[in-house]
Amino acid sequence: MKPKLRKRLQSEGLRCTHPRRCILSALEHGPKTHAELLKETQLDRVTVYRNLIALQRAGIVYRVYLPGHDPVYVLCEAEVPTHAHFFCQKCRKGICLPPDTVHVAAPWATYTERIFLLGECMGCRQDIGN
């Protein structure tokens, strides 16, 4: 697990426990479903579930709902609290977008917690033409 993630855990008031290190290390290699995290970390399902909830509340991990699929958990690498996320439904890559990428107009900006964009990344779009 990257030292930056360890610092983020501490700054959010979370202990750097073995289960959290396992989950974050797995997510550093890409988005995973709950089942994939169970298999990769060898932790029990309740431990994974509870730690994912804590990591989501802290803004370190976010959940992506894809129609017809299990939710996917993605590591949020941005350190700014309010920013948009992009998730490629083809290659399953999660990207934290720069803070000013998406502008939310008033009055919705006051009530917006999270902005999430779903589509295909530039790499996958280029593959279509080939």
Residue frames relative to the residue before (quaternion, step in Angstrom):
aa qw qx qy qz dx dy dz
M 1.0000 0.0000 0.0000 0.0000 0.00 0.00 0.00
K 0.5041 -0.6712 0.4605 0.2887 3.56 -0.94 0.94
P 0.5732 -0.6038 0.4275 0.3523 3.60 -1.05 0.74
K 0.5807 0.5942 -0.3634 0.4214 3.59 1.13 -0.66
L 0.6587 0.5010 -0.3025 0.4729 3.59 1.03 -0.80
R 0.6110 0.5465 -0.3391 0.4616 3.56 1.04 -0.77
K 0.6619 0.4986 -0.2961 0.4750 3.59 0.99 -0.87
R 0.6367 0.5256 -0.3304 0.4573 3.59 1.02 -0.76
L 0.6104 0.5379 -0.3489 0.4652 3.57 1.02 -0.77
Q 0.6862 0.4918 -0.2775 0.4585 3.55 0.84 -1.02
S 0.6698 0.5011 -0.3092 0.4524 3.60 0.94 -0.85
E 0.6881 0.4457 -0.2718 0.5039 3.59 1.20 -0.50
G 0.5426 -0.6540 0.3803 0.3651 3.57 1.30 0.12
L 0.5358 0.6097 -0.4122 0.4138 3.60 1.21 0.44
R 0.4464 -0.6677 0.5242 0.2830 3.55 -1.04 0.78
C 0.4219 -0.6868 0.5362 0.2506 3.54 -1.17 0.64
T 0.0093 0.8439 -0.5329 0.0615 3.55 0.45 1.28
H 0.6860 -0.4748 0.3571 0.4200 3.56 -1.29 0.30
P 0.6747 0.4832 -0.3290 0.4506 3.67 0.77 -0.83
R 0.6592 0.5004 -0.3177 0.4628 3.61 0.94 -0.79
R 0.6295 0.5186 -0.3366 0.4707 3.58 1.00 -0.75
C 0.6491 0.5220 -0.3122 0.4569 3.59 0.97 -0.87
I 0.6764 0.4920 -0.2910 0.4645 3.58 0.88 -0.97
L 0.6903 0.4746 -0.2890 0.4633 3.59 0.83 -0.94
S 0.6219 0.5285 -0.3428 0.4652 3.60 1.03 -0.71
A 0.6444 0.5092 -0.3184 0.4734 3.59 0.98 -0.81
L 0.7028 0.4704 -0.2725 0.4589 3.59 0.91 -0.89
E 0.5375 0.6062 -0.4079 0.4211 3.60 1.21 -0.33
H 0.6849 0.4696 -0.2727 0.4859 3.59 1.20 -0.52
G 0.7448 -0.3566 0.1999 0.5274 3.57 1.28 0.08
P 0.6830 -0.4918 0.3504 0.4109 3.57 -1.28 0.35
K 0.0714 -0.7974 0.5992 0.0029 3.55 -1.13 0.77
T 0.4334 -0.6323 0.5659 0.3036 3.54 -1.26 0.48
H 0.6808 -0.4496 0.3632 0.4499 3.57 -1.30 0.15
A 0.6546 0.5206 -0.3082 0.4533 3.59 0.94 -0.90
E 0.6567 0.5000 -0.3108 0.4713 3.59 0.97 -0.81
L 0.6402 0.5123 -0.3257 0.4708 3.60 1.05 -0.72
L 0.6094 0.5467 -0.3492 0.4560 3.59 1.04 -0.75
K 0.6942 0.4872 -0.2701 0.4558 3.54 0.86 -1.01
E 0.7186 0.4657 -0.2587 0.4469 3.57 0.86 -0.97
T 0.7525 0.4004 -0.2187 0.4749 3.61 0.95 -0.83
Q 0.2890 -0.7722 0.5028 0.2596 3.59 1.22 -0.54
L 0.4414 0.6588 -0.4759 0.3804 3.60 1.18 0.58
D 0.5447 -0.6015 0.4473 0.3761 3.60 -1.18 0.36
R 0.6785 -0.5527 0.3140 0.3682 3.56 -1.21 0.61
V 0.6517 0.5128 -0.3260 0.4539 3.61 0.99 -0.75
T 0.6317 0.5261 -0.3290 0.4647 3.60 0.99 -0.79
V 0.6560 0.4927 -0.3120 0.4792 3.59 0.91 -0.89
Y 0.6607 0.5217 -0.3078 0.4434 3.59 0.86 -0.97
R 0.6953 0.4801 -0.2830 0.4539 3.62 0.77 -0.99
N 0.6771 0.4812 -0.2964 0.4714 3.57 0.98 -0.81
L 0.6097 0.5336 -0.3546 0.4666 3.59 1.07 -0.63
I 0.6266 0.5268 -0.3357 0.4659 3.59 1.01 -0.77
A 0.6706 0.4940 -0.3008 0.4645 3.60 0.88 -0.92
L 0.6748 0.4911 -0.2917 0.4674 3.59 0.97 -0.85
Q 0.6263 0.5160 -0.3361 0.4781 3.60 1.12 -0.62
R 0.6447 0.5215 -0.3215 0.4572 3.60 0.92 -0.86
A 0.6872 0.4712 -0.2687 0.4832 3.57 1.09 -0.74
G 0.4809 -0.6919 0.4232 0.3329 3.61 1.26 -0.19
I 0.4809 0.6733 -0.4309 0.3603 3.58 1.25 0.29
V 0.7636 0.1697 -0.0805 0.6177 3.56 1.21 -0.62
Y 0.0593 -0.7790 0.6193 0.0777 3.57 -1.13 0.59
R 0.3991 -0.7202 0.5297 0.2038 3.52 -1.22 0.63
V 0.1775 -0.7700 0.6081 0.0766 3.54 -1.03 0.91
Y 0.2051 -0.7601 0.6073 0.1069 3.55 -0.86 1.02
L 0.0666 -0.7823 0.6193 0.0104 3.56 -0.74 1.09
P 0.5212 -0.6532 0.4411 0.3274 3.59 -0.80 0.94
G 0.8423 0.1676 -0.1452 0.4913 3.56 -0.85 1.01
H 0.7093 0.3937 -0.2480 0.5295 3.60 1.26 0.14
D 0.5842 -0.5374 0.4605 0.3973 3.55 -1.29 0.25
P 0.5889 -0.5613 0.4258 0.3960 3.61 -1.12 0.53
V 0.2575 -0.7444 0.6018 0.1319 3.54 -1.18 0.71
Y 0.2629 -0.7579 0.5798 0.1423 3.57 -0.98 0.88
V 0.1132 -0.8073 0.5790 -0.0134 3.52 -0.85 1.11
L 0.4366 -0.6786 0.5310 0.2588 3.55 -1.06 0.81
C 0.2442 -0.7533 0.5962 0.1316 3.58 -0.85 1.01
E 0.1860 -0.8416 0.5022 0.0701 3.55 -0.38 1.24
A 0.5589 0.6041 -0.4002 0.4032 3.60 1.21 -0.25
E 0.3513 -0.7516 0.5225 0.1967 3.54 -1.04 0.75
V 0.5738 0.5558 -0.3970 0.4519 3.59 1.25 -0.08
P 0.5188 -0.6955 0.3947 0.3022 3.60 -0.82 0.90
T 0.7931 0.2490 -0.1405 0.5377 3.61 0.89 -0.82
H 0.3248 0.7004 -0.5788 0.2625 3.52 -0.58 1.22
A 0.5062 -0.6460 0.4787 0.3120 3.54 -1.26 0.31
H 0.2556 -0.7324 0.6104 0.1604 3.52 -1.28 0.52
F 0.1391 -0.7459 0.6430 0.1042 3.54 -1.18 0.66
F 0.0644 -0.7877 0.6123 0.0216 3.56 -0.99 0.87
C 0.2937 -0.7496 0.5699 0.1644 3.56 -0.78 1.07
Q 0.3213 -0.7806 0.5069 0.1749 3.55 -0.56 1.16
K 0.6235 0.5360 -0.3517 0.4475 3.60 1.22 -0.18
C 0.8098 0.2299 -0.1133 0.5278 3.61 0.69 -1.06
R 0.3970 -0.7536 0.4363 0.2899 3.60 1.36 -0.07
K 0.3831 0.7039 -0.5026 0.3243 3.57 1.00 0.79
G 0.2049 -0.7660 0.5996 0.1082 3.57 -0.92 0.95
I 0.0653 -0.8042 0.5907 -0.0064 3.56 -0.88 0.96
C 0.2829 -0.7075 0.6208 0.1843 3.56 -0.99 0.90
L 0.2842 -0.7809 0.5372 0.1443 3.56 -0.62 1.14
P 0.6066 -0.5513 0.4123 0.3977 3.61 -1.13 0.57
P 0.6769 -0.5578 0.3032 0.3725 3.61 -1.05 0.77
D 0.7702 0.3665 -0.2083 0.4786 3.63 0.89 -0.78
T 0.3466 0.7637 -0.4836 0.2503 3.62 1.20 0.31
V 0.7865 0.1572 -0.0567 0.5945 3.56 0.94 -0.93
H 0.1653 -0.7809 0.5974 0.0777 3.55 -0.84 1.01
V 0.1734 -0.7666 0.6128 0.0822 3.56 -0.86 1.01
A 0.3544 -0.7656 0.5061 0.1792 3.54 -0.66 1.16
A 0.5785 -0.5514 0.4705 0.3741 3.53 -1.29 0.42
P 0.6177 -0.1470 -0.7702 -0.0608 1.64 -2.13 1.25
W 0.4700 0.7194 -0.4235 0.2866 3.62 1.25 -0.15
A 0.5622 0.6233 -0.3915 0.3769 3.60 1.08 -0.61
T 0.6249 0.5580 -0.3331 0.4327 3.58 1.06 -0.73
Y 0.7758 0.3652 -0.1655 0.4872 3.56 1.04 -0.79
T 0.5384 0.6445 -0.3945 0.3729 3.59 1.27 -0.04
E 0.2016 -0.7812 0.5836 0.0917 3.55 -0.82 1.07
R 0.8184 0.0110 0.0778 0.5692 3.53 0.84 -1.03
I 0.1547 -0.7528 0.6336 0.0895 3.54 -1.08 0.81
F 0.0235 -0.8169 0.5741 -0.0510 3.52 -0.74 1.09
L 0.1012 -0.7911 0.6028 0.0238 3.57 -0.77 1.08
L 0.1266 -0.7842 0.6067 0.0300 3.55 -0.96 0.94
G 0.3234 0.7337 -0.5479 0.2385 3.58 -0.88 0.92
E 0.5761 -0.5327 0.4485 0.4279 3.54 -1.07 -0.80
C 0.4504 -0.6974 0.4913 0.2633 3.57 -0.90 0.95
M 0.6997 -0.4780 0.3258 0.4193 3.56 -1.27 0.30
G 0.6265 0.5480 -0.3381 0.4392 3.60 1.01 -0.75
C 0.6881 0.4594 -0.2749 0.4898 3.58 0.95 -0.84
R 0.6220 0.5365 -0.3403 0.4577 3.59 1.05 -0.68
Q 0.6458 0.5183 -0.3147 0.4640 3.61 1.05 -0.76
D 0.6213 0.5563 -0.3369 0.4370 3.58 1.13 -0.68
I 0.5718 0.6121 -0.3781 0.3942 3.60 1.15 -0.57
G 0.7009 0.4837 -0.2685 0.4502 3.59 0.96 -0.88
N 0.6648 0.5215 -0.3065 0.4384 3.62 1.15 -0.40
